[in-house]
Amino acid sequence: MSAMRSDVQHFLCRIEGGIATIALDRPERKNPLTFESYAELRDWFRDLVYADDVKAVVFASNGGNFSSGGDVHDIIGPLTKMSMKELLAFTRMTGDLVKAIVNCGKPVIAAVDGVCVGAGAIIAMASDLRIGTPEAKTAFLFTRVGLAGCDMGACAILPRIIGQGRAAELLYTGRVMTADEAERWGFFNRLVPGDQLETAAQEMAARIAAGPGFGNMMTKTMLAQEWSMSIDQAIEAEAQAQAICMQTQDFVRAYEAFVAKEKPVFAGD
């Protein structure tokens, strides 16, 4: 296991107190993604599974916006000139970013302000938890640029968050989901004023980071894996997962703290 690197080139990253806070860094253009930032984010989340020093991740907004999705000039334009083989390599890469977020082993909190559209909406969707502001505007606008709504796992993941009918409406029309709708439908865990977004996200991340790191990893793993399981399979898988967690020192610490009438301090082992 190793320490997570924060010396990235195509997005912002800081790691403090077990929390990695990342954000796209083109606020003057509402933080679009580029080929380079897609690839670096994918690799960073893939490496995260091996990092001891990160317990939770906050994917933050920057300059009042989360992300405007794929950059029109740097991505959309070049895509119109690519071969099928090149296009498939690109769509697989963007899908690999979602898979990396889902499989990184660490809870990810999206702190969404302002524009959150296209691939930006997908990143928020792929996160474990989402906090929004009243100004947040989320749109899966792929059909508005002549594509299908089935992008980066949207047709699989979004219905599980907000329901099949609501997801279908957003994916067919590409319309904006308002912040109120997003909270009411369960996309946002809660809404907070814009000036409280960073604090709320950091507080949630700190609460999670203070918990049992191995247990949180197992929870995230099972949340993803049980999508394709029957109830019987899920119950058996959770029995095995929980038995493994019962071998950790954090389980012992929790018991000893309870006996001593103290609050447990988890170490993640």
Secondary structure, 3 states (H helix, E strand, C coil): CECCCCCCCCCEEEEECCEEEEECCCHHHCCCECHHHHHHHHHHHHHHCCECCCCEEEECCECCECECCECHHHHHHHHCCCCHHHHHHHHHHHHHHHHHHHCCCCCEEEEECCEEECHHHHHHHHCCEEEECCCCEEECHHHHHCCCCCCCCHHHHHHHHHCHHHHHHHHHHCCCEEHHHHHHHCCCCEECCHHHHHHHHHHHHHHHHCCCHHHHHHHHHHHHHHHHCCHHHHHHHHHHHHHHHCCCHHHHHHHHHHHCCCCCCCCCC
